[in-house]
Amino acid sequence: MGKTVWNIDTVHSEIGFSVKHMMISKAKGSFNNFNAVFEADVDDLTGSKLEVTIDVGSIDTRNKDRDDHLRSADFFDVENHPNITFVATDIHKKSGNNYEITGDLAIRGTKKLVTLNVVMEGQSKDPMSGNIVAGFSGETTINRKDFGLTWNAALETGGVLVGEDVKIHFEIEAHKQA
């Protein structure tokens, strides 16, 4: 098919996360505003260009007080670091439609190399617009302390309020640019 530009359909896409809460459950959330530069041959993602920008202020955990705390200097410090970015540096095909996408993840002014496990879910023709649409899903786990997100509170029963490992997951629908 050749490399082409794809536009992310944010209405049909999600970038979310989960983290241990109080050592017994998980707090979940997502970022409502994000965009990407994506140039790819969806039949073979190796050699693709991928740059993602997430508006940290759009964080949504379904709890306003928690969201405001996450935006504060205790966590993401949105005032000084309004975006999270990911820039792919290497895309490796593992098997079939499974890929490892390695790149620079920048959170709160700290940049680290991370690897995403990604599945190219397929492509189809949108019956409404006639455009070709492709779907992707994936995940990775990061340690939030590696990115300067160190705030925590001790629990009376032992342990801490917020876990260190954060699972990031995404479901992306992209439309081939006409």
ZISUL-V336083 format. One record per residue. RES is the residue in one letter. PHI is phi as a letter, one per 30 degrees, with the letter a starting at -180 (NA if undefined). OMEGA is omega in whole degrees, 0 to 359 (999 if undefined). NEAR is the number of other C-alpha atoms within 12 Angstrom. Layout:
res:RES phi:PHI omega:OMEGA near:NEAR
res:RES phi:PHI omega:OMEGA near:NEAR
//
This chain:
res:M phi:NA omega:182 near:12
res:G phi:i omega:182 near:15
res:K phi:d omega:179 near:19
res:T phi:b omega:179 near:25
res:V phi:d omega:178 near:25
res:W phi:b omega:178 near:30
res:N phi:c omega:180 near:31
res:I phi:d omega:176 near:32
res:D phi:c omega:186 near:25
res:T phi:d omega:177 near:21
res:V phi:d omega:182 near:17
res:H phi:c omega:181 near:20
res:S phi:b omega:179 near:28
res:E phi:b omega:168 near:31
res:I phi:c omega:185 near:39
res:G phi:b omega:181 near:32
res:F phi:a omega:171 near:29
res:S phi:b omega:181 near:30
res:V phi:b omega:179 near:29
res:K phi:e omega:179 near:24
res:H phi:b omega:178 near:22
res:M phi:h omega:177 near:21
res:M phi:i omega:186 near:21
res:I phi:b omega:183 near:16
res:S phi:b omega:180 near:13
res:K phi:b omega:170 near:20
res:A phi:c omega:183 near:26
res:K phi:b omega:178 near:25
res:G phi:a omega:178 near:29
res:S phi:a omega:175 near:31
res:F phi:c omega:186 near:32
res:N phi:d omega:181 near:26
res:N phi:b omega:177 near:26
res:F phi:a omega:175 near:32
res:N phi:b omega:182 near:30
res:A phi:a omega:166 near:30
res:V phi:c omega:185 near:24
res:F phi:b omega:176 near:32
res:E phi:b omega:188 near:27
res:A phi:a omega:162 near:28
res:D phi:c omega:187 near:22
res:V phi:d omega:174 near:35
res:D phi:d omega:177 near:24
res:D phi:a omega:186 near:25
res:L phi:d omega:180 near:34
res:T phi:e omega:181 near:29
res:G phi:i omega:180 near:24
res:S phi:d omega:173 near:29
res:K phi:c omega:179 near:27
res:L phi:b omega:175 near:32
res:E phi:b omega:183 near:29
res:V phi:c omega:175 near:28
res:T phi:b omega:181 near:30
res:I phi:c omega:175 near:32
res:D phi:d omega:185 near:27
res:V phi:d omega:179 near:35
res:G phi:d omega:181 near:30
res:S phi:d omega:181 near:27
res:I phi:e omega:184 near:35
res:D phi:b omega:176 near:28
res:T phi:c omega:181 near:25
res:R phi:i omega:178 near:16
res:N phi:b omega:186 near:15
res:K phi:e omega:181 near:15
res:D phi:d omega:179 near:13
res:R phi:d omega:179 near:19
res:D phi:d omega:178 near:26
res:D phi:d omega:178 near:23
res:H phi:d omega:179 near:21
res:L phi:d omega:179 near:32
res:R phi:d omega:186 near:29
res:S phi:d omega:179 near:23
res:A phi:d omega:176 near:19
res:D phi:d omega:183 near:21
res:F phi:b omega:189 near:31
res:F phi:d omega:180 near:34
res:D phi:h omega:185 near:27
res:V phi:e omega:181 near:26
res:E phi:e omega:181 near:19
res:N phi:c omega:182 near:17
res:H phi:b omega:188 near:25
res:P phi:d omega:184 near:27
res:N phi:b omega:165 near:29
res:I phi:c omega:178 near:35
res:T phi:b omega:173 near:30
res:F phi:b omega:177 near:32
res:V phi:b omega:181 near:29
res:A phi:d omega:177 near:32
res:T phi:c omega:179 near:23
res:D phi:a omega:177 near:24
res:I phi:b omega:185 near:27
res:H phi:c omega:177 near:25
res:K phi:d omega:179 near:24
res:K phi:d omega:178 near:18
res:S phi:a omega:178 near:15
res:G phi:h omega:179 near:16
res:N phi:c omega:182 near:24
res:N phi:c omega:183 near:26
res:Y phi:b omega:166 near:30
res:E phi:c omega:178 near:28
res:I phi:c omega:179 near:35
res:T phi:c omega:179 near:29
res:G phi:a omega:180 near:26
res:D phi:d omega:175 near:26
res:L phi:c omega:180 near:34
res:A phi:c omega:178 near:30
res:I phi:b omega:175 near:33
res:R phi:h omega:176 near:33
res:G phi:i omega:178 near:23
res:T phi:c omega:181 near:21
res:K phi:c omega:179 near:19
res:K phi:b omega:175 near:26
res:L phi:d omega:177 near:23
res:V phi:b omega:178 near:29
res:T phi:c omega:177 near:26
res:L phi:c omega:171 near:34
res:N phi:c omega:188 near:28
res:V phi:b omega:174 near:31
res:V phi:c omega:172 near:31
res:M phi:d omega:188 near:33
res:E phi:d omega:180 near:22
res:G phi:k omega:178 near:21
res:Q phi:b omega:184 near:21
res:S phi:a omega:176 near:19
res:K phi:c omega:179 near:16
res:D phi:d omega:182 near:16
res:P phi:d omega:181 near:9
res:M phi:d omega:185 near:9
res:S phi:c omega:184 near:13
res:G phi:i omega:181 near:13
res:N phi:d omega:172 near:18
res:I phi:d omega:183 near:25
res:V phi:b omega:178 near:30
res:A phi:b omega:180 near:34
res:G phi:b omega:181 near:32
res:F phi:b omega:172 near:32
res:S phi:b omega:179 near:30
res:G phi:a omega:181 near:29
res:E phi:a omega:171 near:29
res:T phi:a omega:175 near:27
res:T phi:b omega:177 near:23
res:I phi:b omega:171 near:28
res:N phi:c omega:185 near:23
res:R phi:d omega:180 near:31
res:K phi:d omega:177 near:22
res:D phi:d omega:183 near:22
res:F phi:c omega:177 near:28
res:G phi:i omega:178 near:24
res:L phi:c omega:191 near:27
res:T phi:c omega:183 near:23
res:W phi:e omega:175 near:22
res:N phi:a omega:176 near:22
res:A phi:b omega:179 near:17
res:A phi:d omega:176 near:15
res:L phi:c omega:179 near:15
res:E phi:e omega:182 near:10
res:T phi:d omega:184 near:11
res:G phi:j omega:182 near:11
res:G phi:i omega:184 near:17
res:V phi:b omega:182 near:20
res:L phi:d omega:186 near:23
res:V phi:b omega:177 near:31
res:G phi:d omega:179 near:29
res:E phi:d omega:183 near:27
res:D phi:d omega:179 near:24
res:V phi:c omega:177 near:27
res:K phi:d omega:178 near:27
res:I phi:c omega:178 near:30
res:H phi:b omega:179 near:28
res:F phi:b omega:172 near:32
res:E phi:b omega:186 near:27
res:I phi:b omega:170 near:35
res:E phi:c omega:183 near:31
res:A phi:b omega:179 near:38
res:H phi:c omega:178 near:33
res:K phi:d omega:181 near:30
res:Q phi:d omega:182 near:21
res:A phi:d omega:999 near:12
//
